[in-house]
Amino acid sequence: MSTIKSSAENLTLNADGANNDIKFQSNGSEVASIDQAGTVTATTFTGAATDATKLPLAGGSMTNMLWVTGTNANNANNVGLGIWGGTTSQGIYARGNAASTNSFGLDSTGTTTFTQAGTERVKISSAGVLSASAGIELGSGLDATAANTLDDYEQGTWTPTLTIGGTVGYGTREGTYTKVGNLVNATFAIVINSISSLSSTVGISGFPFTVRGDSTADSSPIQFGIVRSLATDYPNLRGYLGAGGTASSLSVQATNAGHTGLPGTAITASTILYGSVVYNST
């Protein structure tokens, strides 16, 4: 049995019995219903199309951003979650404090940004490129100074130069490097095509990063892959990077007593030097 009861405060519609629903009709057609489980069904849900203070349903819109928050919803510095869709910017924005210095944002370009203490810390571009200002820690923990924090990776080129008295002309002078953290792997290719009045001893300068200024620099010898057309055959040609600088010195083992610097007169107009070195940078 269905009943309708009214009081000063309430209007009660009661549809007792199994499978009985409360139905609403307009012009002879059902437009909405409420079943026994409390589910509301309607042909159309429409919210306030121009009221910026209400959450619209299908077909409506909002002129201001929507904030999910526990404080004043009209406060632009609110702590909470915001969704906005203006003509110049759209996205999702979350604030962790009222000053908006700790936040997360996803904009309409697909870029995601994490800000902490007013400084951008992490960004993920729409192309999927991740950047982190303090590095990426591999493993557990959140200590930016930990030994397993990767704070730098890059690849590039550099220009090697012979340090020598006189004048040297180059046919080729190329260098590449890969830097992971503080570890640098640098390669070089030097081809000489002219010389004039060479003197002193020979070195190579221009390495892309400064060598760490301690004794570990002496454990970073240059490995020569190709050495051709020196004035004299030097089977024991060696090179070492000096601590705290970006230049090496080249030496040869002239006697069993030790090494001496490679003389400038050993370089000819067709000398070729290819090599590589791995070293710790500052």
C-alpha positions as CSV (number, residue, x, y, z in Angstrom):
1,M,0.0,0.0,0.0
2,S,1.3,3.5,-0.9
3,T,0.7,6.5,1.3
4,I,1.4,10.2,1.3
5,K,1.8,12.0,4.6
6,S,2.6,15.6,5.3
7,S,3.5,17.6,8.4
8,A,4.7,21.0,9.1
9,E,8.3,19.8,8.4
10,N,8.1,16.9,6.1
11,L,6.4,15.3,3.1
12,T,6.6,11.5,3.2
13,L,6.0,9.3,0.2
14,N,5.7,5.7,1.2
15,A,5.6,2.8,-1.4
16,D,5.4,-0.3,0.8
17,G,5.7,-3.8,-0.6
18,A,8.1,-5.8,-2.7
19,N,9.5,-4.1,-5.9
20,N,7.6,-0.9,-5.2
21,D,9.2,2.3,-6.4
22,I,8.3,5.9,-6.0
23,K,7.8,7.4,-9.5
24,F,7.6,10.9,-10.8
25,Q,5.7,11.7,-14.0
26,S,5.3,14.8,-16.2
27,N,2.7,15.0,-19.0
28,G,2.0,11.3,-18.6
29,S,5.6,10.2,-18.9
30,E,7.9,9.0,-16.2
31,V,10.8,11.4,-15.6
32,A,12.3,10.1,-12.4
33,S,12.1,7.3,-9.8
34,I,13.5,6.2,-6.5
35,D,13.8,2.4,-5.9
36,Q,13.8,0.5,-2.7
37,A,17.6,0.7,-2.4
38,G,17.4,4.5,-2.6
39,T,18.8,4.8,-6.1
40,V,17.6,7.9,-8.0
41,T,17.0,7.6,-11.7
42,A,16.1,10.5,-13.9
43,T,16.0,11.2,-17.6
44,T,18.1,14.3,-17.2
45,F,20.2,15.8,-14.4
46,T,20.9,19.6,-14.8
47,G,22.8,21.8,-12.4
48,A,22.8,25.6,-12.1
49,A,24.4,26.8,-15.3
50,T,25.5,30.2,-14.0
51,D,25.9,29.8,-10.2
52,A,29.6,29.6,-9.5
53,T,29.1,28.5,-5.9
54,K,27.3,25.2,-6.8
55,L,28.6,22.0,-8.3
56,P,26.9,21.5,-11.7
57,L,25.6,18.2,-13.0
58,A,25.5,17.2,-16.6
59,G,25.0,20.1,-18.9
60,G,26.1,22.8,-16.3
61,S,29.3,24.7,-15.9
62,M,31.2,26.7,-13.3
63,T,32.8,30.1,-13.7
64,N,35.3,29.6,-10.9
65,M,37.6,26.7,-9.9
66,L,36.3,23.9,-7.8
67,W,38.0,23.4,-4.4
68,V,37.7,20.4,-2.2
69,T,38.8,21.8,1.2
70,G,38.2,22.0,4.9
71,T,38.4,25.8,5.1
72,N,37.1,28.8,3.3
73,A,36.3,27.8,-0.2
74,N,36.7,31.3,-1.5
75,N,40.3,31.6,-0.3
76,A,42.7,31.6,-3.2
77,N,45.4,30.1,-0.9
78,N,43.3,27.3,0.3
79,V,44.7,24.0,1.4
80,G,43.1,21.3,-0.7
81,L,42.4,20.1,-4.2
82,G,41.4,22.4,-7.0
83,I,40.1,21.8,-10.5
84,W,39.9,24.7,-12.9
85,G,39.0,25.1,-16.6
86,G,39.3,28.7,-17.6
87,T,40.0,30.0,-21.1
88,T,43.8,30.5,-20.5
89,S,44.6,27.6,-18.1
90,Q,43.1,24.3,-17.2
91,G,44.2,21.5,-14.9
92,I,44.3,20.0,-11.4
93,Y,46.1,21.6,-8.5
94,A,46.7,20.5,-4.9
95,R,48.1,22.7,-2.1
96,G,49.6,21.3,1.0
97,N,49.8,24.5,2.9
98,A,48.0,27.9,2.9
99,A,51.0,29.8,1.5
100,S,50.9,27.5,-1.6
101,T,54.6,26.7,-1.3
102,N,54.0,23.0,-1.1
103,S,51.9,21.9,-4.1
104,F,51.2,19.6,-7.0
105,G,49.9,20.5,-10.4
106,L,48.9,18.9,-13.6
107,D,48.2,21.4,-16.4
108,S,46.4,21.1,-19.8
109,T,49.7,20.5,-21.6
110,G,50.2,17.3,-19.6
111,T,53.1,18.6,-17.5
112,T,53.2,17.6,-13.9
113,T,55.0,19.7,-11.3
114,F,55.8,19.1,-7.6
115,T,56.8,22.2,-5.6
116,Q,58.3,22.1,-2.1
117,A,59.1,25.2,0.1
118,G,58.4,27.4,-3.0
119,T,61.0,25.6,-5.2
120,E,60.1,23.3,-8.1
121,R,61.6,19.9,-7.1
122,V,60.2,17.4,-9.7
123,K,58.7,17.9,-13.1
124,I,57.4,15.4,-15.6
125,S,56.9,16.8,-19.1
126,S,54.2,15.8,-21.5
127,A,56.8,13.8,-23.4
128,G,57.6,11.7,-20.3
129,V,60.9,13.5,-19.4
130,L,61.5,13.5,-15.6
131,S,63.7,16.1,-13.9
132,A,64.5,16.2,-10.2
133,S,66.4,19.2,-8.7
134,A,68.2,17.2,-6.0
135,G,68.7,13.9,-7.9
136,I,67.1,10.5,-7.9
137,E,67.9,8.1,-5.1
138,L,68.2,4.5,-6.1
139,G,66.9,2.3,-3.3
140,S,65.0,3.2,-0.1
141,G,65.2,6.4,1.9
142,L,65.0,10.1,0.9
143,D,68.5,11.4,1.6
144,A,69.8,13.6,-1.2
145,T,73.3,13.3,0.1
146,A,73.3,9.5,0.1
147,A,75.9,7.6,-2.0
148,N,73.2,6.0,-4.1
149,T,71.7,9.4,-5.2
150,L,72.1,10.1,-8.9
151,D,72.3,13.9,-9.2
152,D,73.8,14.2,-12.7
153,Y,73.8,12.5,-16.0
154,E,74.9,14.1,-19.3
155,Q,76.6,13.6,-22.6
156,G,78.4,16.1,-24.7
157,T,81.5,17.2,-26.6
158,W,84.7,19.0,-25.8
159,T,87.7,20.3,-27.7
160,P,91.1,18.8,-26.9
161,T,94.2,20.9,-27.4
162,L,97.8,20.1,-27.2
163,T,99.7,22.1,-24.7
164,I,103.1,22.6,-26.3
165,G,105.5,25.4,-27.1
166,G,105.3,26.6,-30.7
167,T,102.4,26.4,-33.2
168,V,100.3,23.4,-34.1
169,G,97.7,23.1,-36.8
170,Y,94.9,20.6,-36.5
171,G,93.1,18.4,-39.1
172,T,90.9,16.9,-36.5
173,R,90.3,17.9,-32.9
174,E,87.3,16.2,-31.4
175,G,86.2,15.0,-27.9
176,T,83.1,13.3,-26.4
177,Y,82.2,12.6,-22.8
178,T,79.6,10.9,-20.7
179,K,79.2,12.0,-17.0
180,V,77.3,9.9,-14.5
181,G,77.4,11.5,-11.1
182,N,81.0,12.6,-10.6
183,L,82.5,9.9,-12.9
184,V,83.6,11.2,-16.3
185,N,84.4,9.0,-19.3
186,A,86.1,11.3,-21.9
187,T,87.4,10.3,-25.3
188,F,89.5,12.4,-27.8
189,A,90.8,12.3,-31.3
190,I,93.7,14.6,-32.4
191,V,95.1,14.7,-35.9
192,I,98.0,17.2,-36.6
193,N,98.5,18.7,-40.1
194,S,101.1,21.4,-39.5
195,I,103.7,22.3,-36.9
196,S,106.2,25.2,-36.3
197,S,109.0,25.7,-33.8
198,L,107.9,23.1,-31.3
199,S,109.5,23.0,-27.8
200,S,108.9,22.1,-24.2
201,T,106.9,19.0,-23.3
202,V,103.5,17.9,-24.5
203,G,100.2,17.7,-22.7
204,I,96.5,17.7,-23.5
205,S,94.1,20.3,-22.1
206,G,90.4,21.2,-22.4
207,F,88.9,18.2,-20.6
208,P,85.2,18.9,-19.9
209,F,85.2,18.8,-16.1
210,T,87.7,19.7,-13.4
211,V,89.6,16.7,-11.9
212,R,88.9,16.1,-8.2
213,G,91.7,17.7,-6.2
214,D,93.1,14.8,-4.3
215,S,95.4,11.8,-4.8
216,T,92.7,9.8,-6.7
217,A,93.5,11.9,-9.8
218,D,96.8,10.0,-10.1
219,S,94.8,6.8,-10.6
220,S,93.2,8.1,-13.8
221,P,95.7,7.3,-16.6
222,I,95.0,8.2,-20.2
223,Q,94.6,5.1,-22.3
224,F,95.9,5.6,-25.9
225,G,94.1,3.6,-28.6
226,I,96.0,5.0,-31.6
227,V,99.4,6.7,-31.6
228,R,100.9,7.3,-35.0
229,S,103.7,9.3,-36.7
230,L,105.7,10.5,-33.7
231,A,109.2,11.6,-34.5
232,T,110.4,8.7,-32.4
233,D,108.7,5.4,-31.5
234,Y,107.5,5.6,-27.9
235,P,106.0,2.2,-26.9
236,N,105.5,3.3,-23.3
237,L,103.6,6.6,-23.9
238,R,101.5,7.5,-20.9
239,G,99.4,10.4,-19.7
240,Y,97.8,11.4,-16.4
241,L,95.3,14.1,-15.4
242,G,96.5,16.5,-12.8
243,A,94.5,16.9,-9.6
244,G,92.3,20.0,-9.6
245,G,92.8,20.9,-13.3
246,T,91.5,20.1,-16.8
247,A,94.9,19.3,-18.4
248,S,97.1,16.3,-18.6
249,S,100.8,15.7,-19.0
250,L,102.2,13.1,-21.4
251,S,105.3,11.1,-20.5
252,V,107.4,8.3,-21.8
253,Q,109.6,5.7,-20.1
254,A,113.0,6.6,-21.5
255,T,114.9,4.4,-19.0
256,N,114.2,1.9,-16.3
257,A,114.6,4.8,-13.9
258,G,111.2,6.2,-14.6
259,H,109.3,8.5,-16.9
260,T,110.1,11.8,-18.5
261,G,107.9,14.3,-20.3
262,L,107.2,13.7,-24.0
263,P,109.3,16.4,-25.8
264,G,107.5,18.8,-28.1
265,T,109.9,17.8,-30.9
266,A,108.3,14.3,-30.9
267,I,105.2,15.8,-32.6
268,T,105.2,15.8,-36.4
269,A,102.9,17.3,-39.0
270,S,101.1,14.0,-39.3
271,T,100.9,12.9,-35.7
272,I,97.6,11.1,-34.6
273,L,96.6,10.7,-31.0
274,Y,93.4,8.8,-30.1
275,G,92.6,8.0,-26.5
276,S,90.3,8.0,-23.5
277,V,90.3,8.5,-19.8
278,V,88.0,7.9,-16.9
279,Y,88.3,10.2,-13.9
280,N,86.5,11.7,-10.9
281,S,85.3,15.3,-11.2
282,T,84.7,17.8,-8.5
